[in-house]
Amino acid sequence: MLRDLLWACRWLRQNPLFTIGVTAILALGIGANTAVFSVMNAVLLRSLPVADPERVVYLNTSGAPHHGNNTGDWTTSFSYPVYDTLRQQHNALTNVIAYVPVSAGGSKVAVRIGPEPEEAEGDMVSGNFFSGLGVRIARGRGFTAQDEAQHAPVAVISYNYWTQRFSRNPDVLGKTLYVKSIPLTIVGIAVEGFEGVEAGDSTDFWLPLQSRPELNAWSSPAADGKTYLQRPNWWCLRMLGRLAPGRRLLQPLPGSQG
């Protein structure tokens, strides 16, 4: 490798015009990619209808893989006890927001509104999901901490789902949405343009974190009747956070390693 590198350096030194051209092309390419990334990043953040999107961050972990990962990425996996601990700390993050798909692998879940079965994409979320993100509710209400604590059988649907499935019927509030045969009362419609926090996904509905085995995280069968709530070693949740005033993105959480 060293011999090849020395030969390449000598060849480039002997061909200055070629060297200048290659350097210019590389510089333009790197600069263009950086600019495109910056523009796309800004567009993605600003297009998400949340309050102060620059202060909303995805939470990641570092270190060894966790037992029972189910998100497809070790660095974005959290257990319920970790979420429960982090949300009680308010020095680095004013809000810690958890969410997890009801279905696995980006697929849809069986739902029913009326007699006809269909499919839709849904997430279970913490009670501060909408308030913590600063997402407005177009009609009805969002979730509360009490909804999460009581695993309330309620749902918020997206504006897009309301349009496509209900033709923006204002009487949708109070209707029953069956998810895996579990009845949930529709209590709110999210603001237009908000369809979840995962790029490329279009979430149709959200429900508070549930304790029912039928609505286990990622559609995983409840082992021995235990859901993600009773399995502390199952790192299956994804989390967002809102930075506290004065905190910077690169500052680690107290007591953490990254």
Beta strands, then each sheet from edge to edge (+ up, - down):
strand 1: 56-58
strand 2: 93-101
strand 3: 109-112
strand 4: 117-120
strand 5: 122-125
strand 6: 137-140
strand 7: 154-157
strand 8: 176-179
strand 9: 182-190
strand 10: 205-208
strand 11: 238-243
sheet 1: 1+ 11- 2+ 5- 10- 7+ 9+ 6-
sheet 2: 1+ 11- 2+ 5- 10- 7+ 9+ 8- 3+ 4-
end
